[in-house]
């Protein structure tokens, strides 16, 4: 066996061990869902990277005890946990504004801020590679991201006013970000309801098929009891009309996405803000998952802060996202923490498939750098949580200021090295999967 084959074999064993820790219990409970998840991950190196935050953090753990730009404060800020180039999109905030920003907070936690930046930088390398960009062009994109992040963090740390650092809205966004917001604006609540429900006996109910699972009476009772617990976790100002909470129907669903394979979930149909049938609201309740990054953070104060994974996800999202979904809350079902949120009619993900011009890619990457900085700055002493009792933007600004020149190059070097690592890992994974080497499948 050649040295290269031997290294690939060793890496394959490492990947299997990490997968067993991250997915073992869920995979054993629902192998079919994981076959779907892994086939999606096999499609490309980027899809593989999206589905393997667990592997990324296993590799990143060596930086836990320190590293460039990490001190006592910048090592424990609210982080997204799975920040890559496709985890951005639109949402309707609690003030009724359409916002383009970071989305999907299932992996959010408290840890080193550089882990978010590195995970994003490597995703840029992978997207750049699929678009046949040269290594130097990829390096320039990562530098663009780093410079935009640095500029926005500094502005926020030095007291920039809201109109100097506005969120990305229909008035302020440009290019593909504005396209996503316009697409979101063209969507309607009625369109969402029409795709999931039907009207029977003058009342709206979930339609059959489409992955929905009818519940037996005992399960339905448990879900409704969990729903009552969820209502207690909503902010007082969340909703003012008591009838908004009236449950019309409940169905089960089985998660088969790259991130939610094997996790049971439920859709709940609510009355909404009026008696009109087109204002009904669909929320989902799904089991919170252990975030990959949490396995590599040993800080007991962080670990003990959260009641369960549903609570962690909600608290993290509220910290990282200004004016979060007013339906966002948590509960417990069968002893497991649950996340509850609206299935929004106005959610549109950033679509990279038609972003091919290098100048346009650079403009988008710069905007995502600004969005990342805004997210990190939102989650600090002003967010009402004692876990991060300091100004994150000032702490991050100070450590970058101590070595301005090295900041972008740290991310460039990582993007190249880990992008290559992910491409090689993807090939190893495909060989393991297609040759029946993944236990339990």
C-alpha positions as CSV (number, residue, x, y, z in Angstrom):
1,X,0.0,0.0,0.0
2,X,1.4,3.4,-1.0
3,X,1.8,6.2,1.6
4,X,-1.0,8.1,0.0
5,X,-3.4,5.1,0.2
6,X,-2.4,4.6,3.8
7,X,-3.1,8.2,4.7
8,X,-6.5,8.0,2.9
9,X,-7.3,4.8,4.8
10,X,-6.4,6.5,8.1
11,X,-8.5,9.6,7.2
12,X,-11.4,7.3,6.3
13,X,-11.3,5.7,9.8
14,X,-11.2,9.1,11.4
15,X,-14.2,10.2,9.3
16,X,-16.1,7.1,10.3
17,X,-15.3,7.7,14.0
18,X,-16.5,11.3,13.9
19,X,-19.7,10.3,12.1
20,X,-20.3,7.6,14.7
21,X,-20.1,10.2,17.5
22,X,-22.2,12.8,15.7
23,X,-24.8,10.7,13.9
24,X,-24.7,7.2,15.5
25,X,-27.9,7.3,17.6
26,X,-30.0,9.0,14.9
27,X,-28.6,6.8,12.1
28,X,-29.5,3.7,14.1
29,X,-33.0,5.0,14.6
30,X,-33.6,6.0,11.0
31,X,-31.1,4.5,8.5
32,X,-33.3,5.4,5.5
33,X,-33.1,9.2,6.3
34,X,-29.4,9.0,6.5
35,X,-29.1,7.2,3.2
36,X,-30.9,10.2,1.7
37,X,-28.7,12.7,3.6
38,X,-25.5,10.9,2.5
39,X,-26.6,10.7,-1.1
40,X,-27.1,14.5,-1.0
41,X,-23.7,14.9,0.6
42,X,-22.1,12.7,-2.1
43,X,-23.2,15.1,-4.8
44,X,-20.4,17.6,-4.4
45,X,-17.5,18.5,-2.1
46,X,-19.6,21.6,-1.0
47,X,-22.6,19.4,-0.1
48,X,-20.3,17.2,1.8
49,X,-18.8,20.2,3.7
50,X,-22.3,21.5,4.5
51,X,-23.2,18.2,6.1
52,X,-20.0,17.7,8.1
53,X,-19.7,20.5,10.6
54,X,-18.8,17.6,13.0
55,X,-15.7,16.8,11.0
56,X,-14.7,20.5,10.7
57,X,-14.7,21.0,14.5
58,X,-12.9,17.7,15.2
59,X,-10.2,19.1,12.9
60,X,-10.4,22.6,14.5
61,X,-10.2,21.4,18.1
62,X,-6.4,21.9,18.2
63,X,-7.0,25.6,18.3
64,X,-9.3,25.4,21.3
65,X,-6.5,26.3,23.8
66,X,-5.6,29.4,21.9
67,X,-4.6,30.6,18.4
68,X,-4.3,33.9,16.6
69,X,-6.8,36.6,17.5
70,X,-8.2,34.5,20.4
71,X,-8.1,35.7,24.0
72,X,-10.3,35.1,27.0
73,X,-13.1,37.1,25.5
74,X,-12.9,36.4,21.8
75,X,-12.7,32.6,22.5
76,X,-16.2,32.7,24.0
77,X,-18.6,34.8,21.9
78,X,-21.9,33.7,20.4
79,X,-21.1,32.1,17.1
80,X,-23.3,30.7,14.3
81,X,-21.5,27.3,14.3
82,X,-22.2,26.4,10.7
83,X,-21.3,29.5,8.8
84,X,-20.9,28.8,5.1
85,X,-21.7,30.6,1.9
86,X,-25.2,29.0,1.6
87,X,-26.4,29.7,5.1
88,X,-27.7,33.2,4.2
89,X,-31.1,34.3,3.1
90,X,-34.2,36.3,3.8
91,X,-36.6,36.5,6.7
92,X,-39.4,38.7,7.9
93,X,-38.3,40.2,11.2
94,X,-40.6,41.0,14.2
95,X,-41.1,44.5,12.9
96,X,-42.5,43.3,9.6
97,X,-39.3,44.2,7.6
98,X,-37.8,41.8,5.0
99,X,-34.2,41.3,6.0
100,X,-31.3,39.5,4.2
101,X,-28.9,38.0,6.8
102,X,-27.5,34.8,8.2
103,X,-30.0,32.0,8.7
104,X,-30.2,28.5,10.1
105,X,-29.1,28.6,13.8
106,X,-29.3,24.9,14.6
107,X,-25.5,24.7,15.3
108,X,-25.2,28.0,17.2
109,X,-23.2,28.1,20.4
110,X,-20.6,30.0,22.3
111,X,-17.0,29.7,21.1
112,X,-14.1,31.3,19.2
113,X,-15.2,33.9,16.7
114,X,-12.5,32.8,14.3
115,X,-14.2,29.4,13.9
116,X,-17.1,31.1,12.1
117,X,-14.8,33.0,9.8
118,X,-12.7,30.0,8.9
119,X,-15.7,27.8,8.2
120,X,-17.0,30.5,5.8
121,X,-13.6,31.0,4.2
122,X,-13.2,27.3,3.4
123,X,-16.7,27.4,1.9
124,X,-15.6,30.2,-0.4
125,X,-12.7,28.1,-1.6
126,X,-15.1,25.2,-2.4
127,X,-17.5,27.4,-4.3
128,X,-14.7,29.1,-6.1
129,X,-13.3,25.7,-7.1
130,X,-16.6,24.6,-8.5
131,X,-16.7,27.8,-10.6
132,X,-13.1,27.1,-11.8
133,X,-11.6,30.2,-10.2
134,X,-7.9,30.2,-9.7
135,X,-6.3,29.9,-6.3
136,X,-5.3,33.6,-6.5
137,X,-8.9,34.6,-7.3
138,X,-10.1,32.6,-4.4
139,X,-7.5,34.2,-2.1
140,X,-8.7,37.6,-3.3
141,X,-12.3,36.7,-2.4
142,X,-11.3,35.6,1.1
143,X,-9.4,38.9,1.5
144,X,-12.5,40.8,0.4
145,X,-14.6,38.9,3.0
146,X,-12.0,39.6,5.7
147,X,-11.7,43.3,4.8
148,X,-15.5,43.8,4.8
149,X,-15.8,41.9,8.2
150,X,-13.0,44.0,9.6
151,X,-14.4,47.3,8.4
152,X,-17.9,46.6,9.8
153,X,-16.7,45.3,13.2
154,X,-14.6,48.4,13.6
155,X,-17.5,50.7,12.6
156,X,-19.8,48.9,15.2
157,X,-17.1,48.9,17.8
158,X,-16.5,52.7,17.5
159,X,-20.2,53.5,17.8
160,X,-21.4,53.8,14.2
161,X,-25.0,55.0,14.0
162,X,-27.7,52.7,12.7
163,X,-28.0,54.6,9.4
164,X,-24.2,54.1,8.8
165,X,-24.5,50.3,9.2
166,X,-28.0,49.5,8.0
167,X,-29.3,45.9,7.7
168,X,-29.7,44.5,4.2
169,X,-33.3,45.4,3.2
170,X,-35.2,46.2,0.0
171,X,-33.9,49.8,0.3
172,X,-30.3,49.0,1.0
173,X,-29.4,45.7,-0.6
174,X,-27.9,45.3,-4.1
175,X,-27.3,42.5,-6.6
176,X,-28.2,38.9,-5.7
177,X,-29.1,40.0,-2.1
178,X,-31.7,42.4,-3.5
179,X,-32.9,39.7,-5.9
180,X,-33.5,37.3,-3.0
181,X,-35.4,40.0,-1.1
182,X,-37.5,40.8,-4.1
183,X,-38.2,37.1,-4.6
184,X,-39.2,36.8,-0.9
185,X,-41.5,39.8,-1.3
186,X,-43.3,38.2,-4.2
187,X,-44.2,35.2,-2.0
188,X,-47.4,35.1,0.0
189,X,-48.8,33.4,3.1
190,X,-51.6,32.1,0.9
191,X,-49.1,30.5,-1.4
192,X,-47.5,28.6,1.5
193,X,-50.9,27.6,2.9
194,X,-52.1,26.4,-0.5
195,X,-49.0,24.1,-0.8
196,X,-49.5,22.5,2.6
197,X,-53.2,22.6,3.5
198,X,-56.8,22.4,2.2
199,X,-60.2,23.6,3.4
200,X,-62.6,21.0,4.7
201,X,-65.9,21.8,6.3
202,X,-65.2,25.5,6.2
203,X,-61.9,25.1,8.2
204,X,-58.3,24.8,7.0
205,X,-56.6,21.5,7.7
206,X,-53.3,20.0,6.6
207,X,-53.5,18.1,3.3
208,X,-52.4,14.5,3.1
209,X,-49.3,13.3,1.4
210,X,-46.2,15.5,0.8
211,X,-44.3,13.8,3.6
212,X,-46.9,14.5,6.3
213,X,-47.7,11.7,8.8
214,X,-51.1,11.4,10.5
215,X,-50.7,11.2,14.3
216,X,-52.4,8.8,16.7
217,X,-54.4,10.3,19.5
218,X,-51.7,9.7,22.2
219,X,-49.0,11.4,20.1
220,X,-51.3,14.3,19.2
221,X,-52.0,14.8,22.9
222,X,-48.3,14.9,23.7
223,X,-47.6,17.4,21.0
224,X,-50.4,19.7,22.1
225,X,-49.1,19.5,25.7
226,X,-45.6,20.4,24.5
227,X,-47.2,23.3,22.5
228,X,-48.7,24.6,25.7
229,X,-45.2,24.6,27.3
230,X,-43.9,26.4,24.2
231,X,-46.3,29.3,24.6
232,X,-44.8,30.1,28.0
233,X,-41.4,30.7,26.3
234,X,-42.6,33.4,23.9
235,X,-41.7,37.0,24.6
236,X,-44.6,39.0,26.1
237,X,-44.7,41.3,23.2
238,X,-44.7,38.5,20.7
239,X,-48.4,38.3,19.9
240,X,-51.3,40.2,21.2
241,X,-54.4,38.3,19.9
242,X,-55.1,35.2,22.1
243,X,-56.9,33.4,19.3
244,X,-53.6,33.5,17.3
245,X,-52.6,30.5,19.3
246,X,-55.6,28.3,18.6
247,X,-54.5,25.0,17.1
248,X,-56.4,23.9,14.0
249,X,-54.4,20.8,13.1
250,X,-51.2,18.8,13.8
251,X,-49.2,16.4,11.6
252,X,-45.9,14.6,12.0
253,X,-43.0,14.9,9.6
254,X,-39.7,13.1,9.2
255,X,-36.6,15.2,8.7
256,X,-34.6,14.2,5.6
257,X,-32.6,17.4,4.9
258,X,-28.8,17.4,5.0
259,X,-29.0,18.9,8.5
260,X,-32.0,17.2,10.0
261,X,-31.9,13.6,8.9
262,X,-33.7,11.3,11.4
263,X,-35.0,14.0,13.6
264,X,-38.8,13.7,14.2
265,X,-40.7,16.9,13.7
266,X,-44.3,18.2,13.7
267,X,-46.2,20.9,11.9
268,X,-48.9,22.8,13.7
269,X,-51.6,24.9,12.0
270,X,-52.7,28.0,14.0
271,X,-55.4,30.6,13.7
272,X,-53.1,33.5,13.0
273,X,-53.8,37.2,13.4
274,X,-57.5,37.1,12.2
275,X,-60.4,34.8,11.5
276,X,-59.6,35.0,7.8
277,X,-58.4,31.6,6.5
278,X,-55.6,33.2,4.5
279,X,-53.9,34.5,7.7
280,X,-53.4,31.0,9.3
281,X,-49.8,30.3,10.4
282,X,-47.8,27.1,10.2
283,X,-45.2,26.5,12.9
284,X,-42.9,23.5,13.2
285,X,-41.7,21.7,16.3
286,X,-38.5,19.7,15.9
287,X,-36.1,18.0,18.2
288,X,-33.0,20.2,18.9
289,X,-29.7,18.6,17.9
290,X,-26.4,18.6,19.7
291,X,-24.3,21.3,17.9
292,X,-21.1,19.9,16.5
293,X,-19.0,22.7,18.0
294,X,-20.3,21.9,21.6
295,X,-18.3,18.7,21.6
296,X,-15.1,20.7,21.5
297,X,-15.9,23.4,24.1
298,X,-15.2,22.4,27.6
299,X,-16.3,25.6,29.4
300,X,-18.7,24.4,32.1
301,X,-20.4,27.8,32.4
302,X,-21.4,27.5,28.7
303,X,-22.5,23.9,29.0
304,X,-24.7,24.5,32.0
305,X,-26.3,27.6,30.7
306,X,-28.8,25.8,28.4
307,X,-31.8,23.7,29.6
308,X,-31.6,21.5,26.5
309,X,-30.8,21.8,22.8
310,X,-34.2,23.4,21.9
311,X,-33.5,26.1,24.5
312,X,-29.9,26.6,23.2
313,X,-31.0,27.0,19.6
314,X,-33.6,29.7,20.5
315,X,-31.4,31.6,23.0
316,X,-28.6,31.6,20.4
317,X,-30.8,32.7,17.6
318,X,-32.3,35.5,19.6
319,X,-28.8,36.6,20.6
320,X,-27.4,36.5,17.0
321,X,-30.4,37.8,15.1
322,X,-31.9,41.2,15.7
323,X,-35.7,41.2,15.9
324,X,-36.0,37.4,15.5
325,X,-39.1,35.5,14.4
326,X,-41.8,36.3,17.0
327,X,-43.0,32.7,16.9
328,X,-39.5,31.5,18.0
329,X,-39.6,29.4,21.2
330,X,-38.8,26.1,22.8
331,X,-40.4,23.2,24.7
332,X,-39.9,19.6,25.6
333,X,-41.4,16.4,24.2
334,X,-40.7,12.9,25.5
335,X,-37.8,14.4,27.6
336,X,-36.1,15.9,24.5
337,X,-35.7,19.7,23.9
338,X,-37.6,21.0,21.0
339,X,-37.2,24.1,18.8
340,X,-40.4,25.8,17.7
341,X,-40.6,28.5,14.9
342,X,-42.8,29.6,12.0
343,X,-42.5,28.0,8.6
344,X,-42.0,31.4,7.0
345,X,-43.6,32.2,3.6
346,X,-40.9,34.8,3.1
347,X,-37.7,32.6,3.4
348,X,-35.5,32.6,0.3
349,X,-32.0,31.3,0.4
350,X,-29.1,32.9,-1.4
351,X,-28.7,31.1,-4.8
352,X,-25.1,30.7,-5.9
353,X,-26.0,28.9,-9.1
354,X,-26.1,32.0,-11.3
355,X,-23.5,34.1,-9.5
356,X,-20.6,33.5,-11.8
357,X,-19.0,36.9,-12.6
358,X,-15.9,37.3,-10.4
359,X,-16.8,41.0,-9.7
360,X,-20.3,40.0,-8.7
361,X,-19.0,37.1,-6.5
362,X,-16.7,39.6,-4.8
363,X,-19.5,42.0,-4.1
364,X,-21.7,39.3,-2.6
365,X,-18.8,38.0,-0.5
366,X,-18.2,41.5,0.9
367,X,-21.8,41.8,1.8
368,X,-21.7,38.5,3.6
369,X,-18.6,39.7,5.5
370,X,-20.6,42.7,6.7
371,X,-23.5,40.4,7.6
372,X,-21.2,38.2,9.6
373,X,-19.8,41.1,11.6
374,X,-23.3,42.4,12.3
375,X,-24.3,39.0,13.6
376,X,-21.3,38.8,15.9
377,X,-21.9,42.3,17.2
378,X,-25.5,41.7,18.0
379,X,-24.7,39.0,20.5
380,X,-23.1,40.6,23.5
381,X,-23.8,42.5,26.6
382,X,-26.8,44.3,24.9
383,X,-28.6,41.0,24.1
384,X,-29.7,40.4,27.6
385,X,-27.7,37.2,28.3
386,X,-25.2,36.9,31.1
387,X,-23.1,34.3,29.2
388,X,-21.3,36.9,27.1
389,X,-21.2,39.9,29.4
390,X,-19.0,42.2,27.2
391,X,-19.1,44.0,23.9
392,X,-18.1,41.4,21.4
393,X,-17.5,44.0,18.6
394,X,-15.0,45.9,20.8
395,X,-13.3,42.7,21.9
396,X,-12.9,41.4,18.3
397,X,-11.9,44.9,17.0
398,X,-9.1,45.0,19.6
399,X,-7.6,41.6,18.7
400,X,-7.7,42.3,15.0
401,X,-6.1,45.7,15.5
402,X,-3.2,44.1,17.2
403,X,-2.3,42.4,13.9
404,X,-4.2,43.9,11.0
405,X,-1.9,42.4,8.3
406,X,-2.1,38.8,9.5
407,X,-5.9,38.7,9.8
408,X,-6.9,38.2,6.1
409,X,-3.9,35.9,5.4
410,X,-4.9,33.6,8.3
411,X,-8.2,33.1,6.6
412,X,-6.7,32.8,3.1
413,X,-4.2,30.1,4.2
414,X,-7.0,28.2,6.0
415,X,-9.4,28.5,3.0
416,X,-6.8,26.9,0.7
417,X,-5.7,24.2,3.1
418,X,-9.1,23.2,4.4
419,X,-10.8,23.5,0.9
420,X,-8.3,20.9,-0.4
421,X,-8.9,18.8,2.7
422,X,-12.7,18.9,2.2
423,X,-12.3,17.9,-1.5
424,X,-10.1,15.0,-0.6
425,X,-12.5,14.0,2.3
426,X,-15.4,14.1,-0.1
427,X,-13.8,11.5,-2.3
428,X,-12.9,9.3,0.7
429,X,-16.5,9.6,1.9
430,X,-18.0,8.7,-1.5
431,X,-15.8,5.6,-1.6
432,X,-16.7,4.6,2.0
433,X,-20.4,5.1,1.3
434,X,-20.7,3.3,-2.1
435,X,-18.6,0.4,-0.8
436,X,-20.8,-0.2,2.2
437,X,-18.2,0.9,4.7
438,X,-20.5,3.1,6.8
439,X,-21.9,1.1,9.8
440,X,-25.6,0.9,10.0
441,X,-26.4,1.7,6.4
